[in-house]
Structures are given as structure tokens and as C-alpha cells.
Amino acid sequence: MKRFLVLSVVLLSACNSATSPVTTLSGRWVVRFDSDTAGAPLNIWSGGLTQSGSSITGAGLCGAGTLVEYDVTGQATQQLTTMAINLAFVGGGNDTAHVTGTVRDSANYGVIASGTFGDNATGQCLSGSGHWFARQFTGP
């Protein structure tokens, strides 16, 4: 039993993929939005974010076919090794998607983020609600 417990602790320690605290969200990002709404398409947002203190701003293009510009505003809250984020993606016609999640540093992929989103508008790039995953491709 002791060997199993020691091996379990060693394996759990090895599975921790966080390498260091996230210090900034500034840079180029690609975000995949998977809607839970039946029939909604998968959408990709690609753009830049700038962080100043806890404030986040940015802009990018969203869509699977026709690209729509979305501006981004929100807040980041530093935690021990991660950041909690609360963002608004505002597109054409004031379409607004609310995006929340966590950003962390991954040993294999660099800075990554994931969470949930919701948007009450229909027929927009970020319509409905669902989950998202993102990766930062450049630093500040």
C-alpha cells in the first residue's frame, strides 16, 4: 500500500504541467469557440490583446467564413499561478459575448486559456453559449 501511495504522489507531481505564473495576456491569440447550441458552427477568433494592470483591451476577427471584427474589453485577476479573466467580445450591431475563464502557463503549449461564453444574439459569430480554448502565440 505504501508503494502505491508513493507512486501516486510521484505521478501526480509529474502531471502538473504549469511551469510558471502567467504575467501578461498581451500578445497574439487564437481562440476556438465551441457552441453548445444545436446547429451552431465552430468559430475561431484571432487577434491581439493588450494588458495594462488588470485591464484588458484588444481586437480581432471572428468567423468560419465571413469574418467579423470584435473588440475585446475586460479584467484579469492574478492568482497564484493563473489569471482569472472576465471579458466582453463586442461585434457588429453591438453583438456582445461574455467570456470567462482561466489562463495558465503550460509546459507543452505555452500560455493557454479556457472557459465558458454566452451570447443571447442569434446568427452572430459568437451566438449561443458554450466552451472556448485559446493559445497565445507571442508575448508582449
OpenMM code with the backbone's topology and positions (N, CA, C; nanometers):
from openmm import Vec3, app, unit

residues = "MET LYS ARG PHE LEU VAL LEU SER VAL VAL LEU LEU SER ALA CYS ASN SER ALA THR SER PRO VAL THR THR LEU SER GLY ARG TRP VAL VAL ARG PHE ASP SER ASP THR ALA GLY ALA PRO LEU ASN ILE TRP SER GLY GLY LEU THR GLN SER GLY SER SER ILE THR GLY ALA GLY LEU CYS GLY ALA GLY THR LEU VAL GLU TYR ASP VAL THR GLY GLN ALA THR GLN GLN LEU THR THR MET ALA ILE ASN LEU ALA PHE VAL GLY GLY GLY ASN ASP THR ALA HIS VAL THR GLY THR VAL ARG ASP SER ALA ASN TYR GLY VAL ILE ALA SER GLY THR PHE GLY ASP ASN ALA THR GLY GLN CYS LEU SER GLY SER GLY HIS TRP PHE ALA ARG GLN PHE THR GLY PRO".split()
positions = [
    Vec3(0.0821, -0.1189, 0.0000),
    Vec3(0.0000, 0.0000, 0.0000),
    Vec3(0.0869, 0.1257, 0.0000),
    Vec3(0.1987, 0.1233, 0.0759),
    Vec3(0.2859, 0.2405, 0.0817),
    Vec3(0.3461, 0.2689, -0.0559),
    Vec3(0.3854, 0.1618, -0.1287),
    Vec3(0.4430, 0.1821, -0.2622),
    Vec3(0.3421, 0.2475, -0.3559),
    Vec3(0.2158, 0.2052, -0.3490),
    Vec3(0.1116, 0.2628, -0.4326),
    Vec3(0.0932, 0.4103, -0.4013),
    Vec3(0.0910, 0.4458, -0.2739),
    Vec3(0.0731, 0.5849, -0.2329),
    Vec3(0.1900, 0.6705, -0.2797),
    Vec3(0.3128, 0.6241, -0.2627),
    Vec3(0.4304, 0.6987, -0.3067),
    Vec3(0.4296, 0.7144, -0.4584),
    Vec3(0.3993, 0.6073, -0.5312),
    Vec3(0.3936, 0.6138, -0.6765),
    Vec3(0.2842, 0.7101, -0.7215),
    Vec3(0.1699, 0.7096, -0.6543),
    Vec3(0.0612, 0.8003, -0.6894),
    Vec3(0.1029, 0.9454, -0.6712),
    Vec3(0.1705, 0.9767, -0.5628),
    Vec3(0.2170, 1.1131, -0.5374),
    Vec3(0.3191, 1.1549, -0.6425),
    Vec3(0.4112, 1.0669, -0.6785),
    Vec3(0.5113, 1.0979, -0.7807),
    Vec3(0.4437, 1.1221, -0.9157),
    Vec3(0.3477, 1.0378, -0.9536),
    Vec3(0.2790, 1.0546, -1.0805),
    Vec3(0.1966, 1.1827, -1.0827),
    Vec3(0.1275, 1.2148, -0.9753),
    Vec3(0.0512, 1.3379, -0.9698),
    Vec3(0.1423, 1.4596, -0.9816),
    Vec3(0.2585, 1.4550, -0.9204),
    Vec3(0.3530, 1.5654, -0.9309),
    Vec3(0.4028, 1.5804, -1.0732),
    Vec3(0.4263, 1.4706, -1.1414),
    Vec3(0.4759, 1.4744, -1.2787),
    Vec3(0.3696, 1.5246, -1.3748),
    Vec3(0.2417, 1.5079, -1.3425),
    Vec3(0.1334, 1.5507, -1.4300),
    Vec3(0.1083, 1.7000, -1.4242),
    Vec3(0.1597, 1.7695, -1.3260),
    Vec3(0.1399, 1.9122, -1.3164),
    Vec3(0.2139, 1.9798, -1.4302),
    Vec3(0.1393, 2.0387, -1.5248),
    Vec3(0.2022, 2.0960, -1.6426),
    Vec3(0.2272, 2.2458, -1.6301),
    Vec3(0.1902, 2.3072, -1.5200),
    Vec3(0.2147, 2.4500, -1.5031),
    Vec3(0.3634, 2.4731, -1.4816),
    Vec3(0.4188, 2.5696, -1.5554),
    Vec3(0.5617, 2.5949, -1.5446),
    Vec3(0.5929, 2.7205, -1.4647),
    Vec3(0.5108, 2.8221, -1.4742),
    Vec3(0.5344, 2.9457, -1.4002),
    Vec3(0.4074, 3.0293, -1.4015),
    Vec3(0.4006, 3.1294, -1.3138),
    Vec3(0.2816, 3.2154, -1.3152),
    Vec3(0.2706, 3.2925, -1.4469),
    Vec3(0.1492, 3.3151, -1.4919),
    Vec3(0.1239, 3.3971, -1.6101),
    Vec3(0.1407, 3.5423, -1.5678),
    Vec3(0.2206, 3.6190, -1.6423),
    Vec3(0.2458, 3.7579, -1.6040),
    Vec3(0.1752, 3.8591, -1.6931),
    Vec3(0.1420, 3.8229, -1.8170),
    Vec3(0.0713, 3.9157, -1.9048),
    Vec3(-0.0086, 3.8402, -2.0103),
    Vec3(-0.1188, 3.9008, -2.0508),
    Vec3(-0.2004, 3.8453, -2.1581),
    Vec3(-0.1748, 3.9178, -2.2896),
    Vec3(-0.0855, 4.0162, -2.2891),
    Vec3(-0.0553, 4.0916, -2.4108),
    Vec3(0.0067, 4.0005, -2.5152),
    Vec3(-0.0389, 4.0135, -2.6391),
    Vec3(0.0163, 3.9343, -2.7481),
    Vec3(-0.0909, 3.8893, -2.8446),
    Vec3(-0.0536, 3.8018, -2.9358),
    Vec3(-0.1443, 3.7467, -3.0369),
    Vec3(-0.2101, 3.6202, -2.9811),
    Vec3(-0.3397, 3.6079, -3.0025),
    Vec3(-0.4163, 3.4951, -2.9523),
    Vec3(-0.5025, 3.4350, -3.0630),
    Vec3(-0.5249, 3.3052, -3.0548),
    Vec3(-0.6238, 3.2366, -3.1371),
    Vec3(-0.7165, 3.1630, -3.0410),
    Vec3(-0.8484, 3.1851, -3.0591),
    Vec3(-0.9484, 3.1275, -2.9690),
    Vec3(-1.0466, 3.0437, -3.0501),
    Vec3(-1.0736, 2.9241, -3.0033),
    Vec3(-1.1731, 2.8361, -3.0653),
    Vec3(-1.2976, 2.8373, -2.9755),
    Vec3(-1.4122, 2.8757, -3.0338),
    Vec3(-1.5392, 2.8788, -2.9615),
    Vec3(-1.6250, 2.7615, -3.0067),
    Vec3(-1.6595, 2.6733, -2.9139),
    Vec3(-1.7468, 2.5589, -2.9407),
    Vec3(-1.8815, 2.5847, -2.8751),
    Vec3(-1.9837, 2.6088, -2.9568),
    Vec3(-2.1158, 2.6397, -2.9050),
    Vec3(-2.1894, 2.5127, -2.8640),
    Vec3(-2.2620, 2.5207, -2.7533),
    Vec3(-2.3478, 2.4115, -2.7086),
    Vec3(-2.4832, 2.4167, -2.7794),
    Vec3(-2.5083, 2.5235, -2.8541),
    Vec3(-2.6346, 2.5424, -2.9240),
    Vec3(-2.6392, 2.4519, -3.0471),
    Vec3(-2.7456, 2.3756, -3.0600),
    Vec3(-2.7590, 2.2821, -3.1727),
    Vec3(-2.7497, 2.3547, -3.3061),
    Vec3(-2.6671, 2.3035, -3.3951),
    Vec3(-2.6543, 2.3581, -3.5284),
    Vec3(-2.5623, 2.4782, -3.5408),
    Vec3(-2.5105, 2.5286, -3.4302),
    Vec3(-2.4219, 2.6452, -3.4366),
    Vec3(-2.2838, 2.6017, -3.4860),
    Vec3(-2.2218, 2.6816, -3.5725),
    Vec3(-2.0910, 2.6429, -3.6253),
    Vec3(-1.9785, 2.6676, -3.5239),
    Vec3(-1.8694, 2.5969, -3.5434),
    Vec3(-1.7466, 2.6224, -3.4691),
    Vec3(-1.6918, 2.7545, -3.5214),
    Vec3(-1.6449, 2.8422, -3.4323),
    Vec3(-1.5897, 2.9697, -3.4758),
    Vec3(-1.4534, 2.9928, -3.4147),
    Vec3(-1.3715, 3.0635, -3.4904),
    Vec3(-1.2359, 3.0972, -3.4491),
    Vec3(-1.2240, 3.2486, -3.4418),
    Vec3(-1.1658, 3.3010, -3.3340),
    Vec3(-1.1335, 3.4428, -3.3204),
    Vec3(-0.9821, 3.4518, -3.3164),
    Vec3(-0.9258, 3.5424, -3.3962),
    Vec3(-0.7828, 3.5637, -3.3985),
    Vec3(-0.7563, 3.7123, -3.3865),
    Vec3(-0.6728, 3.7503, -3.2892),
    Vec3(-0.6459, 3.8922, -3.2718),
    Vec3(-0.5416, 3.9183, -3.1658),
    Vec3(-0.5327, 4.0439, -3.1286),
    Vec3(-0.4340, 4.0845, -3.0295),
    Vec3(-0.4991, 4.1372, -2.9040),
    Vec3(-0.4350, 4.1100, -2.7915),
    Vec3(-0.4792, 4.1622, -2.6625),
    Vec3(-0.3664, 4.2429, -2.6003),
    Vec3(-0.4034, 4.3460, -2.5260),
    Vec3(-0.3080, 4.4266, -2.4508),
    Vec3(-0.3557, 4.4318, -2.3070),
    Vec3(-0.2646, 4.4047, -2.2145),
    Vec3(-0.2975, 4.4119, -2.0729),
    Vec3(-0.2212, 4.5268, -2.0101),
    Vec3(-0.2934, 4.6110, -1.9359),
    Vec3(-0.2337, 4.7198, -1.8594),
    Vec3(-0.2903, 4.7101, -1.7189),
    Vec3(-0.2079, 4.6640, -1.6245),
    Vec3(-0.2585, 4.6353, -1.4905),
    Vec3(-0.3560, 4.5203, -1.4997),
    Vec3(-0.4779, 4.5407, -1.4510),
    Vec3(-0.5787, 4.4346, -1.4599),
    Vec3(-0.6715, 4.4523, -1.5803),
    Vec3(-0.6564, 4.5616, -1.6538),
    Vec3(-0.7432, 4.5886, -1.7688),
    Vec3(-0.6916, 4.5209, -1.8956),
    Vec3(-0.7866, 4.4671, -1.9730),
    Vec3(-0.7550, 4.4001, -2.0996),
    Vec3(-0.8324, 4.4705, -2.2104),
    Vec3(-0.7654, 4.4988, -2.3218),
    Vec3(-0.8306, 4.5508, -2.4410),
    Vec3(-0.7735, 4.4781, -2.5613),
    Vec3(-0.8471, 4.4814, -2.6720),
    Vec3(-0.7955, 4.4183, -2.7922),
    Vec3(-0.8975, 4.4192, -2.9034),
    Vec3(-0.8593, 4.3598, -3.0148),
    Vec3(-0.9476, 4.3489, -3.1305),
    Vec3(-0.9012, 4.2319, -3.2152),
    Vec3(-0.9948, 4.1770, -3.2908),
    Vec3(-0.9611, 4.0666, -3.3798),
    Vec3(-1.0780, 4.0307, -3.4676),
    Vec3(-1.0583, 3.9295, -3.5501),
    Vec3(-1.1598, 3.8842, -3.6444),
    Vec3(-1.2157, 3.7496, -3.6015),
    Vec3(-1.3460, 3.7327, -3.6193),
    Vec3(-1.4130, 3.6095, -3.5793),
    Vec3(-1.4923, 3.5563, -3.6976),
    Vec3(-1.4932, 3.4246, -3.7131),
    Vec3(-1.5783, 3.3645, -3.8136),
    Vec3(-1.5205, 3.2391, -3.8730),
    Vec3(-1.6096, 3.1620, -3.9324),
    Vec3(-1.5684, 3.0407, -4.0019),
    Vec3(-1.5700, 3.0644, -4.1522),
    Vec3(-1.6382, 3.1681, -4.1966),
    Vec3(-1.6468, 3.2025, -4.3381),
    Vec3(-1.6295, 3.3524, -4.3518),
    Vec3(-1.7391, 3.4258, -4.3307),
    Vec3(-1.7350, 3.5717, -4.3314),
    Vec3(-1.6752, 3.6182, -4.1992),
    Vec3(-1.5712, 3.7004, -4.2068),
    Vec3(-1.5036, 3.7469, -4.0856),
    Vec3(-1.5685, 3.8743, -4.0330),
    Vec3(-1.5887, 3.8790, -3.9024),
    Vec3(-1.6487, 3.9936, -3.8346),
    Vec3(-1.5507, 4.0434, -3.7296),
    Vec3(-1.5335, 4.1767, -3.7238),
    Vec3(-1.4421, 4.2321, -3.6235),
    Vec3(-1.5109, 4.2387, -3.4877),
    Vec3(-1.4379, 4.1969, -3.3855),
    Vec3(-1.4841, 4.2039, -3.2473),
    Vec3(-1.3800, 4.2783, -3.1648),
    Vec3(-1.4271, 4.3769, -3.0867),
    Vec3(-1.3414, 4.4445, -2.9900),
    Vec3(-1.3533, 4.3710, -2.8573),
    Vec3(-1.2465, 4.3721, -2.7797),
    Vec3(-1.2428, 4.2997, -2.6536),
    Vec3(-1.2095, 4.3967, -2.5404),
    Vec3(-1.2847, 4.3902, -2.4316),
    Vec3(-1.2535, 4.4648, -2.3099),
    Vec3(-1.2786, 4.3727, -2.1920),
    Vec3(-1.2107, 4.3995, -2.0812),
    Vec3(-1.2358, 4.3189, -1.9619),
    Vec3(-1.1290, 4.3323, -1.8570),
    Vec3(-1.1319, 4.2380, -1.7653),
    Vec3(-1.0444, 4.2396, -1.6484),
    Vec3(-0.9778, 4.1044, -1.6290),
    Vec3(-0.8563, 4.1104, -1.5756),
    Vec3(-0.7835, 3.9898, -1.5355),
    Vec3(-0.7505, 4.0016, -1.3883),
    Vec3(-0.7605, 3.8922, -1.3173),
    Vec3(-0.7283, 3.8883, -1.1758),
    Vec3(-0.6165, 3.7870, -1.1546),
    Vec3(-0.5020, 3.8350, -1.1071),
    Vec3(-0.3874, 3.7470, -1.0840),
    Vec3(-0.4162, 3.6540, -0.9674),
    Vec3(-0.3908, 3.5262, -0.9877),
    Vec3(-0.3998, 3.4269, -0.8824),
    Vec3(-0.2604, 3.3699, -0.8626),
    Vec3(-0.2437, 3.2663, -0.7854),
    Vec3(-0.1113, 3.2150, -0.7539),
    Vec3(-0.0302, 3.1827, -0.8791),
    Vec3(-0.0778, 3.0949, -0.9645),
    Vec3(-0.0054, 3.0599, -1.0877),
    Vec3(-0.0907, 3.0801, -1.2127),
    Vec3(-0.2112, 3.1332, -1.1972),
    Vec3(-0.3016, 3.1535, -1.3098),
    Vec3(-0.3589, 3.2949, -1.3065),
    Vec3(-0.4375, 3.3276, -1.4082),
    Vec3(-0.5161, 3.4504, -1.4104),
    Vec3(-0.6599, 3.4135, -1.4392),
    Vec3(-0.7521, 3.4740, -1.3650),
    Vec3(-0.8940, 3.4611, -1.3960),
    Vec3(-0.9297, 3.5778, -1.4868),
    Vec3(-1.0080, 3.5526, -1.5918),
    Vec3(-1.0455, 3.6590, -1.6836),
    Vec3(-1.1965, 3.6686, -1.6975),
    Vec3(-1.2419, 3.7908, -1.7201),
    Vec3(-1.3821, 3.8214, -1.7448),
    Vec3(-1.3822, 3.9234, -1.8577),
    Vec3(-1.4203, 3.8813, -1.9788),
    Vec3(-1.4088, 3.9652, -2.0972),
    Vec3(-1.5428, 3.9821, -2.1671),
    Vec3(-1.5540, 4.0905, -2.2447),
    Vec3(-1.6680, 4.1122, -2.3334),
    Vec3(-1.6132, 4.1241, -2.4745),
    Vec3(-1.6644, 4.0420, -2.5661),
    Vec3(-1.6320, 4.0493, -2.7085),
    Vec3(-1.7497, 4.1210, -2.7745),
    Vec3(-1.7274, 4.2397, -2.8310),
    Vec3(-1.8344, 4.3206, -2.8891),
    Vec3(-1.8127, 4.3297, -3.0397),
    Vec3(-1.9113, 4.2781, -3.1152),
    Vec3(-1.9018, 4.2767, -3.2605),
    Vec3(-2.0055, 4.3652, -3.3249),
    Vec3(-2.0281, 4.3450, -3.4545),
    Vec3(-2.1234, 4.4235, -3.5314),
    Vec3(-2.2612, 4.4262, -3.4689),
    Vec3(-2.3268, 4.5422, -3.4750),
    Vec3(-2.4605, 4.5569, -3.4184),
    Vec3(-2.4626, 4.5431, -3.2677),
    Vec3(-2.3500, 4.5716, -3.2032),
    Vec3(-2.3350, 4.5579, -3.0580),
    Vec3(-2.3597, 4.4165, -3.0079),
    Vec3(-2.3377, 4.3172, -3.0940),
    Vec3(-2.3426, 4.1780, -3.0501),
    Vec3(-2.2368, 4.1608, -2.9416),
    Vec3(-2.2759, 4.1167, -2.8237),
    Vec3(-2.1821, 4.1065, -2.7110),
    Vec3(-2.1819, 3.9656, -2.6539),
    Vec3(-2.0638, 3.9050, -2.6545),
    Vec3(-2.0446, 3.7739, -2.5922),
    Vec3(-1.9667, 3.7940, -2.4626),
    Vec3(-2.0141, 3.7343, -2.3555),
    Vec3(-1.9455, 3.7400, -2.2264),
    Vec3(-1.8602, 3.6138, -2.2113),
    Vec3(-1.7320, 3.6350, -2.1851),
    Vec3(-1.6340, 3.5270, -2.1833),
    Vec3(-1.5644, 3.5253, -2.0475),
    Vec3(-1.5672, 3.4109, -1.9802),
    Vec3(-1.4967, 3.3961, -1.8527),
    Vec3(-1.4079, 3.2727, -1.8599),
    Vec3(-1.3019, 3.2728, -1.7798),
    Vec3(-1.2151, 3.1569, -1.7796),
    Vec3(-1.0878, 3.1772, -1.7015),
    Vec3(-0.9937, 3.0871, -1.7267),
    Vec3(-0.8666, 3.0852, -1.6568),
    Vec3(-0.7533, 3.0748, -1.7572),
    Vec3(-0.6465, 3.1489, -1.7316),
    Vec3(-0.5271, 3.1478, -1.8155),
    Vec3(-0.4153, 3.0858, -1.7342),
    Vec3(-0.3375, 2.9974, -1.7982),
    Vec3(-0.2258, 2.9346, -1.7275),
    Vec3(-0.1102, 2.9106, -1.8228),
    Vec3(0.0057, 2.8831, -1.7675),
    Vec3(0.1244, 2.8503, -1.8458),
    Vec3(0.1344, 2.6985, -1.8527),
    Vec3(0.1472, 2.6461, -1.9733),
    Vec3(0.1567, 2.5027, -1.9943),
    Vec3(0.2977, 2.4680, -2.0400),
    Vec3(0.3544, 2.3648, -1.9840),
    Vec3(0.4903, 2.3231, -2.0216),
    Vec3(0.4988, 2.2867, -2.1694),
    Vec3(0.3911, 2.2327, -2.2256),
    Vec3(0.3943, 2.1867, -2.3638),
    Vec3(0.3479, 2.2891, -2.4665),
    Vec3(0.2603, 2.3820, -2.4269),
    Vec3(0.1975, 2.4698, -2.5253),
    Vec3(0.2142, 2.6179, -2.4973),
    Vec3(0.2855, 2.6572, -2.3958),
    Vec3(0.2980, 2.7989, -2.3620),
    Vec3(0.1756, 2.8463, -2.2858),
    Vec3(0.1392, 2.9722, -2.3044),
    Vec3(0.0248, 3.0285, -2.2325),
    Vec3(-0.1038, 2.9873, -2.3027),
    Vec3(-0.1925, 2.9218, -2.2277),
    Vec3(-0.3205, 2.8752, -2.2801),
    Vec3(-0.4323, 2.9218, -2.1871),
    Vec3(-0.5541, 2.9188, -2.2377),
    Vec3(-0.6692, 2.9623, -2.1585),
    Vec3(-0.7911, 2.8808, -2.1993),
    Vec3(-0.8881, 2.8732, -2.1093),
    Vec3(-1.0133, 2.8046, -2.1409),
    Vec3(-1.1219, 2.8546, -2.0471),
    Vec3(-1.2466, 2.8313, -2.0869),
    Vec3(-1.3586, 2.8738, -2.0038),
    Vec3(-1.4901, 2.8588, -2.0764),
    Vec3(-1.5860, 2.9451, -2.0403),
    Vec3(-1.7194, 2.9404, -2.0984),
    Vec3(-1.7543, 3.0771, -2.1577),
    Vec3(-1.8528, 3.0776, -2.2487),
    Vec3(-1.9012, 3.2029, -2.3060),
    Vec3(-2.0517, 3.1961, -2.3237),
    Vec3(-2.1129, 3.3126, -2.3341),
    Vec3(-2.2557, 3.3209, -2.3600),
    Vec3(-2.2886, 3.4468, -2.4364),
    Vec3(-2.3832, 3.4356, -2.5302),
    Vec3(-2.4257, 3.5463, -2.6147),
    Vec3(-2.5707, 3.5212, -2.6512),
    Vec3(-2.6593, 3.6159, -2.6206),
    Vec3(-2.8018, 3.5977, -2.6474),
    Vec3(-2.8420, 3.6277, -2.7904),
    Vec3(-2.7524, 3.6882, -2.8692),
    Vec3(-2.7852, 3.7203, -3.0083),
    Vec3(-2.7854, 3.5929, -3.0921),
    Vec3(-2.8704, 3.5897, -3.1931),
    Vec3(-2.8724, 3.4756, -3.2843),
    Vec3(-2.8086, 3.5162, -3.4165),
    Vec3(-2.7512, 3.4199, -3.4842),
    Vec3(-2.6937, 3.4447, -3.6148),
    Vec3(-2.5645, 3.5247, -3.6136),
    Vec3(-2.5006, 3.5358, -3.5004),
    Vec3(-2.3749, 3.6102, -3.4901),
    Vec3(-2.2587, 3.5119, -3.4763),
    Vec3(-2.1382, 3.5627, -3.4878),
    Vec3(-2.0195, 3.4776, -3.4793),
    Vec3(-2.0136, 3.4006, -3.3477),
    Vec3(-2.0466, 3.4671, -3.2381),
    Vec3(-2.0381, 3.4028, -3.1066),
    Vec3(-2.1759, 3.3793, -3.0462),
    Vec3(-2.2712, 3.3370, -3.1272),
    Vec3(-2.4072, 3.3135, -3.0798),
    Vec3(-2.4147, 3.1956, -2.9843),
    Vec3(-2.5103, 3.2032, -2.8937),
    Vec3(-2.5362, 3.0928, -2.8032),
    Vec3(-2.4437, 3.0919, -2.6833),
    Vec3(-2.4186, 2.9734, -2.6334),
    Vec3(-2.3293, 2.9568, -2.5188),
    Vec3(-2.2466, 2.8314, -2.5416),
    Vec3(-2.1370, 2.8229, -2.4691),
    Vec3(-2.0518, 2.7063, -2.4855),
    Vec3(-1.9181, 2.7220, -2.4166),
    Vec3(-1.8199, 2.6519, -2.4700),
    Vec3(-1.6852, 2.6490, -2.4126),
    Vec3(-1.5853, 2.7015, -2.5141),
    Vec3(-1.4727, 2.7493, -2.4643),
    Vec3(-1.3688, 2.8003, -2.5526),
    Vec3(-1.2320, 2.7561, -2.5031),
    Vec3(-1.1372, 2.7543, -2.5957),
    Vec3(-0.9981, 2.7218, -2.5670),
    Vec3(-0.9114, 2.8185, -2.6474),
    Vec3(-0.8048, 2.8697, -2.5866),
    Vec3(-0.7200, 2.9679, -2.6555),
    Vec3(-0.5724, 2.9402, -2.6307),
    Vec3(-0.4923, 2.9922, -2.7237),
    Vec3(-0.3469, 2.9822, -2.7105),
    Vec3(-0.2841, 3.1154, -2.7508),
    Vec3(-0.1885, 3.1594, -2.6713),
    Vec3(-0.1136, 3.2807, -2.7017),
    Vec3(0.0059, 3.2425, -2.7885),
    Vec3(0.0243, 3.3143, -2.9002),
    Vec3(0.1314, 3.2795, -2.9919),
    Vec3(0.2534, 3.3691, -2.9812),
    Vec3(0.2396, 3.4868, -2.9226),
    Vec3(0.3550, 3.5731, -2.8994),
    Vec3(0.3383, 3.6424, -2.7659),
    Vec3(0.4460, 3.6821, -2.7089),
    Vec3(0.4433, 3.7540, -2.5827),
    Vec3(0.4268, 3.9025, -2.6043),
    Vec3(0.4528, 3.9810, -2.5005),
    Vec3(0.4339, 4.1261, -2.5074),
    Vec3(0.5237, 4.1910, -2.6098),
] * unit.nanometer
topology = app.Topology()
chain = topology.addChain("A")
for resn in residues:
    res = topology.addResidue(resn, chain)
    for name in ("N", "CA", "C"):
        topology.addAtom(name, app.Element.getBySymbol(name[0]), res)
